[in-house]
Amino acid sequence: MPGRSELPVVVVTGGSRGVGLEVCRRLVNLGFAVVLGSRDLRRAEIAAKEIDPDGERVTPCHIEVDNSVNIDALGEWVKERFGRVDALVNNASTAPDLWAMGGNTDLSPVAEALDINLFGAWRVTQALLPLLRSSPRPRIVNVSSEGGSIARISGGRPAYAVSKAALNALTRMLAAELYRDGVLVNAVCPGWTAQEGGNAGGRTPAQGAASVVWAVTIPNGGPTGTFTRDGRELPW
Ligand SMILES: NC(=O)c1ccc[n+]([C@@H]2O[C@H](COP(=O)([O-])OP(=O)(O)OC[C@H]3O[C@@H](n4cnc5c(N)ncnc54)[C@H](OP(=O)(O)O)[C@@H]3O)[C@@H](O)[C@H]2O)c1
């Protein structure tokens, strides 16, 4: 028997740690039912328990954005389990080439980054779009990076930069295509944020998550096709 959630439902990819986990925490507190995705279901379960010990509002889920079989199944599963999706946060990401240069880089990490950072977000969006279109308040948030701002690309990290620039292009395209359906599609950058084992001294994940939560919670008729951090526009 298919379920139907009374609460608005948000799907967050890469929700097991860092910015994604904080986004889940904030959205639960704002009254969302949260589908918390990770490539590893066990990690998703541990993260879900951390922010929702009673298991009432956060549902852990195996989401592997570079696996189209898994993402097709996700669409069916969410429909069966919740009957709705109101927001999608495409947060899952990889940055495989911190020290590479575009002129001589091995293209394998570039292909990997495109598969996760661009096609991953694209796949999940396509899988959930029918449900999003039926929502009274549909939102898609692509978690991008100023490192993908074409205006500011200055060399280095080619896989990450090019894949995030492409994610920004996808954001603009979908925002235009889905405008008439009321689906607001925005890209945000959380800023330089501390991670497990990296970016020490950066923003806290909670600070990074604020830009994402803003884009999930904007009202109907609000901005679409924007690229922002802390509510301020970034150059494309
Ligand atoms: N941290 C920063 O300074 C910074 C700056 C600008 C932009 N951003 C962006 O903000 C977002 C969050 O950053 P973060 O630092 O919190 O990230 P992170 O700690 O590196 O976490 C990345 C997340 O992506 C998930 N992931 C990786 N590959 C995946 C795949 N194939 N399928 C599904 N999930 C996958 C991981 O989940 P599992 O390992 O559990 O599967 C993990 O939860 C990213 O989009 C990042 O590019 C971050």
The ligand as an SDF file (V2000), in Angstrom:
LIG
                    3D

 48 52  0  0  0  0  0  0  0  0999 V2000
   33.6200   21.9340    2.0450 N   0  0  0  0  0  0  0  0  0  0  0  0
   33.8910   23.0000    1.2820 C   0  0  0  0  0  0  0  0  0  0  0  0
   34.8110   23.7890    1.5410 O   0  0  0  0  0  0  0  0  0  0  0  0
   33.0360   23.2780    0.0670 C   0  0  0  0  0  0  0  0  0  0  0  0
   33.2520   24.4470   -0.6610 C   0  0  0  0  0  0  0  0  0  0  0  0
   32.4590   24.7080   -1.7670 C   0  0  0  0  0  0  0  0  0  0  0  0
   31.4890   23.8050   -2.1450 C   0  0  0  0  0  0  0  0  0  0  0  0
   31.3150   22.6550   -1.4360 N   0  0  0  0  0  0  0  0  0  0  0  0
   30.2740   21.7210   -1.8610 C   0  0  0  0  0  0  0  0  0  0  0  0
   29.3870   21.4760   -0.7820 O   0  0  0  0  0  0  0  0  0  0  0  0
   28.9230   20.1250   -0.8300 C   0  0  0  0  0  0  0  0  0  0  0  0
   29.2020   19.4360    0.4890 C   0  0  0  0  0  0  0  0  0  0  0  0
   30.5670   19.5450    0.7480 O   0  0  0  0  0  0  0  0  0  0  0  0
   31.2480   18.7520    1.9630 P   0  0  0  0  0  0  0  0  0  0  0  0
   32.5810   19.3660    2.1610 O   0  0  0  0  0  0  0  0  0  0  0  0
   30.3030   18.6350    3.0990 O   0  0  0  0  0  0  0  0  0  0  0  0
   31.4210   17.3230    1.2600 O   0  0  0  0  0  0  0  0  0  0  0  0
   32.1650   16.0030    1.7680 P   0  0  0  0  0  0  0  0  0  0  0  0
   32.4360   16.0650    3.2270 O   0  0  0  0  0  0  0  0  0  0  0  0
   33.2840   15.7520    0.8280 O   0  0  0  0  0  0  0  0  0  0  0  0
   31.0200   14.9430    1.5300 O   0  0  0  0  0  0  0  0  0  0  0  0
   30.6720   14.6110    0.2380 C   0  0  0  0  0  0  0  0  0  0  0  0
   29.4110   13.8020    0.3060 C   0  0  0  0  0  0  0  0  0  0  0  0
   29.1520   13.3120   -1.0160 O   0  0  0  0  0  0  0  0  0  0  0  0
   28.8070   11.9490   -0.9270 C   0  0  0  0  0  0  0  0  0  0  0  0
   29.1760   11.2510   -2.1490 N   0  0  0  0  0  0  0  0  0  0  0  0
   30.3850   11.2220   -2.7700 C   0  0  0  0  0  0  0  0  0  0  0  0
   30.3060   10.4760   -3.8890 N   0  0  0  0  0  0  0  0  0  0  0  0
   29.0300   10.0250   -3.9670 C   0  0  0  0  0  0  0  0  0  0  0  0
   28.3170    9.2170   -4.8790 C   0  0  0  0  0  0  0  0  0  0  0  0
   28.9070    8.6720   -5.9490 N   0  0  0  0  0  0  0  0  0  0  0  0
   27.0020    8.9770   -4.6650 N   0  0  0  0  0  0  0  0  0  0  0  0
   26.3910    9.4980   -3.5890 C   0  0  0  0  0  0  0  0  0  0  0  0
   27.0090   10.2610   -2.6610 N   0  0  0  0  0  0  0  0  0  0  0  0
   28.3160   10.5200   -2.8600 C   0  0  0  0  0  0  0  0  0  0  0  0
   29.5040   11.4130    0.3270 C   0  0  0  0  0  0  0  0  0  0  0  0
   28.6510   10.4680    0.8890 O   0  0  0  0  0  0  0  0  0  0  0  0
   29.0400    8.9860    1.3300 P   0  0  0  0  0  0  0  0  0  0  0  0
   30.5490    8.9050    1.3620 O   0  0  0  0  0  0  0  0  0  0  0  0
   28.3700    8.7920    2.6350 O   0  0  0  0  0  0  0  0  0  0  0  0
   28.4030    8.1670    0.2650 O   0  0  0  0  0  0  0  0  0  0  0  0
   29.5480   12.6360    1.2400 C   0  0  0  0  0  0  0  0  0  0  0  0
   28.4280   12.6490    2.1050 O   0  0  0  0  0  0  0  0  0  0  0  0
   29.6100   19.4740   -2.0350 C   0  0  0  0  0  0  0  0  0  0  0  0
   28.7590   19.5460   -3.1540 O   0  0  0  0  0  0  0  0  0  0  0  0
   30.8290   20.3570   -2.2370 C   0  0  0  0  0  0  0  0  0  0  0  0
   31.3100   20.3440   -3.5630 O   0  0  0  0  0  0  0  0  0  0  0  0
   32.0570   22.3680   -0.3340 C   0  0  0  0  0  0  0  0  0  0  0  0
  1  2  1  0
  2  3  2  0
  2  4  1  0
  4  5  1  0
  4 48  2  0
  5  6  2  0
  6  7  1  0
  7  8  2  0
  8  9  1  0
  8 48  1  0
  9 10  1  0
  9 46  1  0
 10 11  1  0
 11 12  1  0
 11 44  1  0
 12 13  1  0
 13 14  1  0
 14 15  2  0
 14 16  1  0
 14 17  1  0
 17 18  1  0
 18 19  2  0
 18 20  1  0
 18 21  1  0
 21 22  1  0
 22 23  1  0
 23 24  1  0
 23 42  1  0
 24 25  1  0
 25 26  1  0
 25 36  1  0
 26 27  1  0
 26 35  1  0
 27 28  2  0
 28 29  1  0
 29 30  1  0
 29 35  2  0
 30 31  1  0
 30 32  2  0
 32 33  1  0
 33 34  2  0
 34 35  1  0
 36 37  1  0
 36 42  1  0
 37 38  1  0
 38 39  2  0
 38 40  1  0
 38 41  1  0
 42 43  1  0
 44 45  1  0
 44 46  1  0
 46 47  1  0
M  CHG  2   8   1  16  -1
M  END
$$$$
